[in-house]
Amino acid sequence: MAQSAKGELNYRCPMCLKRDLDLDLAYDKDKKEYYCYRCAFHGTEKDVLRLNEQFKEKYGRLKERVVDFGEDNEPPKFKPHKAGEQ
């Protein structure tokens, strides 16, 4: 989901992102924390950024394909995936 207006950055709910839902977090100025309308998530900006980094780690190689799994104790080899390739 694209951010609709320029200005302050909207954070995505990390718990909803894990379930493939893309929802913006609301900000409570009094408590200085973010919360989600859909699920029970609430946390500081630091919590949101930490959980979103975990999400990036999970899907970081989404546009890469494994070329060779290698031998034991060797990391697999990847190549970039181009649309239309198998």
Secondary structure, DSSP 8 states (H G I E B T S, - for coil): ---SSSSS---B-HHHHHTT---B-EEETTTTEEE-SSSS-EE-HHHHHHHHHHHHHHHTTTTEEEEE--STT---EEEE--TT--
